[in-house]
Amino acid sequence: MKKLTMLYEGKAKKIFDTDDKDYFWVEYKDDATAFNGIKKGTIQDKGIINNKMSAMLFTYLQQNDVDTHYVELINDREQIVKRLEMIPLEIVVRNIVAGSLAKRVGQEEGYELASPVLELYYKNDDLGDPLVNETHALAMGWANMDQIESMKKIALRVNELLTHIVGKARIYLVDYKLEFGLSEGKVMLGDEISPDTCRFWDIDTKEKLDKDRFRRDLGKVEEAYVEVYTRLKEVVEID
Ligand code: UDP
């Protein structure tokens, strides 16, 4: 497959066309942003870690019958994915209270939820990705009922699979964001799974091992990304 013109440059990735219309070429960057782009910076080699970690976790999910866009790793920073028609919703899955949920419901960060929480956000940078619900998504035509049901089902399955593997690495999977798209009418998991999109806390020390180190200026950002990837690589079994 050949890498052709750049179609889109996002905050953390560049997307390129390929000579096959069904596939995109993705390049992961070291650029980091937070608070809807207000805070900007670079995290050394983040693109490498996120590309490789995402590839590993998507392979693990696929081997457990989750439909995803992931196809193959090209090199340290690049991978091939299936072209999806993106659904303009983000699903946040939460196992432990943190971040915006802590503020919204007045609960301390670290409170263990009795069951996973699923939230929908409308993907729109100008609006700062507002929290919405299923009736908004249906009424606005962002997704139909079947698609919403599929996204929820996949999100809960992903949560079972990821909490299992992350737990084996002595890490809590606190919360994370998933994105979905359609390929031949089928709902598939897209985007990435990395310390940019997940909150990971060390089970023993409660230390944050994710993008909150950048957001909150906690230092040792690169080291945290490497730590999570190294620990996960030891426990994820891929055929
Ligand atoms: N998240 C993300 N992209 C977004 C918003 C959230 O990847 O645009 C992830 C974030 O890293 C965290 C989870 O989703 O793991 C929940 O984020 P939250 O709603 O608490 O917002 P935040 O406090 O990160 O602004």
Residues whose N, C-alpha, C, O or C-beta is under 5 A from the ligand:
A	BS01	UDP	V92 A98 G99 S100 L101 D175 Y176 K177 D196 T197 C198 R199
